[in-house]
Amino acid sequence: MEVKTGTGWLHGKPRATGSISSDSSSGQGSIISGSRADGLQRDSTRAVYYTNAAKAKLLLNGIEAGETKEYYDNTGILFWDIPYKAGKLEVVGMDKDNNPVSGYTLQTSKRPYALTIVQTEKQIDKERGLAQIVVQVVDEDGVPVMLSDDEVTCRITGPAKLLGLEATSSSGLPRGKK
């Protein structure tokens, strides 16, 4: 069975992420808000999708946005220039018979509301004594928030040591903790 994959982005500032996958396909990426650095709304944005599927279609809030795009042999990159609208953005990769084979769904987030732990490992590695912990900012609906300048402070208590810290934006991290 050939695996079909895809990755999606909208050009601009990150806003929220999500993914869907099945046994035969996967996808990952981020959704971009229509906000510019000065806080003004954009009229349009570009949705970019990297895939090896035969074709793909873009849905915005359940409605097809633009035409179905055929696979582009040179780069595998498909894109749509669409009016910006908050909500659910979905790209569906399809085979030559229009059967879904891959996809990616993204949701616009609201303001930051809480921190959540994303489980990456079920237990601490017995040999190295290491565990990666992912702390994620979410809105009140649990949608990841990628565009926020709220400060987050991490403190370690108990028999543990912080070995490194990363963020989606490196602008606020001290040297050596990126």
C-alpha positions in Angstrom: 0.0 0.0 0.0 1.4 3.4 -1.0 1.3 6.0 1.8 -0.1 9.3 0.9 1.0 12.3 3.0 0.4 16.0 3.2 1.4 19.0 5.1 -0.5 22.3 5.2 0.3 26.0 6.0 -1.3 29.3 5.5 1.2 32.1 5.0 1.4 34.6 7.9 1.5 34.2 11.7 0.8 30.8 13.3 -2.6 30.6 14.9 -3.6 27.0 15.7 -2.5 23.5 14.8 -4.1 20.1 14.4 -3.9 16.9 12.4 -5.8 14.0 11.2 -4.4 10.6 10.2 -5.5 7.1 9.3 -3.7 3.9 8.7 -2.8 4.9 5.1 -2.3 8.7 5.4 -1.1 11.5 7.6 -0.7 15.3 7.7 0.6 18.1 9.8 1.0 21.8 9.7 -0.4 25.1 11.1 -3.2 27.5 10.4 -2.5 31.2 10.1 -4.7 34.0 11.2 -5.6 36.9 8.9 -3.9 39.3 11.3 -0.9 41.2 10.3 1.8 42.3 12.8 0.1 45.7 13.2 -3.2 43.9 14.2 -5.1 44.7 11.1 -7.0 42.0 9.3 -5.9 40.8 5.9 -8.4 40.4 3.1 -6.8 37.1 1.8 -4.3 34.4 2.6 -2.5 31.6 0.9 -3.2 28.0 1.9 -0.2 25.8 1.0 -0.3 22.0 1.0 2.6 19.6 0.4 1.4 16.2 -0.8 2.1 13.2 -2.9 -1.7 12.5 -3.4 -3.0 12.7 -7.0 -5.1 15.8 -6.2 -6.4 17.8 -3.3 -9.3 20.1 -2.4 -9.6 22.8 0.2 -12.6 23.2 2.5 -13.2 26.3 4.6 -16.0 25.8 7.2 -17.2 22.8 5.2 -17.5 24.7 1.9 -15.1 24.0 -1.0 -12.8 27.0 -1.3 -11.3 27.2 -4.8 -10.9 24.5 -7.3 -9.5 21.0 -6.8 -5.8 21.0 -7.6 -4.0 18.3 -9.4 -0.6 17.0 -8.1 2.3 19.1 -9.2 5.2 16.8 -10.3 8.0 19.4 -9.9 7.4 20.2 -6.2 4.4 18.4 -4.8 3.2 21.8 -3.6 -0.4 22.9 -4.1 -1.7 26.3 -3.0 -4.9 28.3 -3.0 -5.3 32.1 -2.5 -8.5 32.5 -0.6 -10.3 35.2 1.4 -9.4 35.0 5.0 -12.2 33.8 7.3 -11.9 32.3 10.8 -13.0 28.8 11.4 -12.2 25.3 10.2 -9.8 24.8 7.3 -9.5 21.3 5.9 -7.4 19.9 3.0 -8.3 16.6 1.6 -5.8 14.7 -0.5 -7.4 12.3 -3.0 -6.5 9.5 -5.4 -7.2 9.7 -9.1 -10.8 8.5 -8.5 -11.5 11.2 -5.9 -11.3 8.9 -2.9 -9.8 10.6 0.2 -6.3 9.3 1.0 -4.9 12.0 3.3 -5.9 15.2 5.0 -5.3 17.9 7.5 -7.7 19.9 9.6 -7.0 23.2 11.4 -9.2 25.4 13.6 -8.8 29.1 14.3 -8.2 29.6 18.0 -9.6 32.2 20.5 -7.5 34.0 23.2 -5.2 31.9 25.4 -7.1 30.3 28.3 -5.1 27.4 29.9 -2.0 25.3 29.7 -2.3 21.6 28.9 0.3 18.8 29.0 0.5 16.8 25.7 1.6 13.3 26.5 4.5 12.3 24.4 5.8 9.4 26.5 3.9 7.1 28.8 6.7 6.8 31.3 10.3 8.0 32.0 13.0 6.2 30.1 14.4 3.7 32.5 18.0 3.8 31.1 18.4 7.5 30.5 15.9 8.8 33.1 14.5 11.3 30.5 11.0 12.4 29.6 9.9 15.0 27.1 7.0 17.0 28.4 5.1 19.3 26.0 3.1 22.2 27.5 0.6 23.7 25.1 -1.4 26.9 25.4 -5.1 26.3 24.5 -8.2 28.5 24.2 -11.4 27.9 26.2 -12.4 25.2 23.7 -9.1 23.3 23.9 -7.9 24.5 20.5 -4.1 25.1 20.5 -3.1 28.8 20.5 0.1 29.5 18.5 -0.1 33.3 18.3 0.3 34.7 21.8 2.7 37.0 23.6 1.6 35.9 27.1 4.6 35.0 29.2 4.8 31.4 30.5 7.1 30.6 33.4 8.2 27.0 34.0 9.3 25.8 37.5 10.5 22.3 38.3 9.7 20.9 41.7 10.7 17.5 43.0 13.5 15.2 41.8 13.7 16.5 38.3 15.9 18.9 36.3 15.1 21.0 33.3 17.4 20.1 30.4 16.0 22.3 27.7 13.1 24.5 26.7 11.7 25.2 23.3 8.9 27.5 22.0 7.1 28.1 18.7 8.7 31.6 18.9 12.3 32.0 20.0 12.0 35.7 20.6 11.4 35.4 24.4 13.7 32.6 25.2 17.1 33.2 26.9 20.2 32.0 25.1 20.9 28.3 25.6 17.3 27.4 26.3 16.1 27.3 22.6 
